[in-house]
Amino acid sequence: MSRPPPLLSGRELAGIRLHSDTSGVTVSRGRATGPGMVLTAAAGYLGPALLGLVTAWLLGARHAVGVLWLLLVLLTLLLLQIRNFFGLWSVLVSGFAVLAISWRAQAEWQSAFAYLVTWFLLLAAPRPVLELQAQRRGRRGKGSDADQLARLTGLPGTAWVGIFLLATVGALVLGARLLLADWL
């Protein structure tokens, strides 16, 4: 069996595990240092906010169905990498819900669902960052992504938490402006 090509980060994705407490683990292969590892360690905190920002932009351009199809493509790619039952079940249920709405629902319901998912991504993105800092403060997060990034870059873990928080809240503010542009 051939190996999958490296991701944009230069690392090879080996699998993803999703947990019921909203945490997850991404396993990848490649150099243990360098920009690729930094991108990989930061992706879990920045990904949902960036996806929410992209879907807010699509909705601002009146492409609700485009949001649903983008979500389907991403869920399909995610499904190929899931390595646990809870993750498999979560992705399949989400995928079937998005597929059903994009195929069967009226345009108003498709749009409403796309807005709901977008708001969820934007509003939920800062929460894991706050949980990360709470873990670090309680000394339970010594092996956290922020601490790993600190070792990789020399920038303190608290600074990484600040960067994540600034990015996720910034995406929320910008996404809200895109979504509410017609009402403002």
Sequence and secondary structure as in RCSB ss.txt:
>XXXX:A:sequence
MSRPPPLLSGRELAGIRLHSDTSGVTVSRGRATGPGMVLTAAAGYLGPALLGLVTAWLLGARHAVGVLWLLLVLL
TLLLLQIRNFFGLWSVLVSGFAVLAISWRAQAEWQSAFAYLVTWFLLLAAPRPVLELQAQRRGRRGKGSDADQLA
RLTGLPGTAWVGIFLLATVGALVLGARLLLADWL
>XXXX:A:secstr
       TTS EEEEEEE TTS EEEEEES SSSHHHHHHHHHHHHHHHHHHHHHHHHHHTT HHHHHHHHHHHH
HHHHTTB SHHHHHHHHHHHHHHHHHHHHS HHHHHHHHHHHHHHHHHHTHHHHHHHHHHHHTT  TTSHHHHHH
HHHSS HHHHHHHHHHHHHHHHHHHHHHHTTTT 
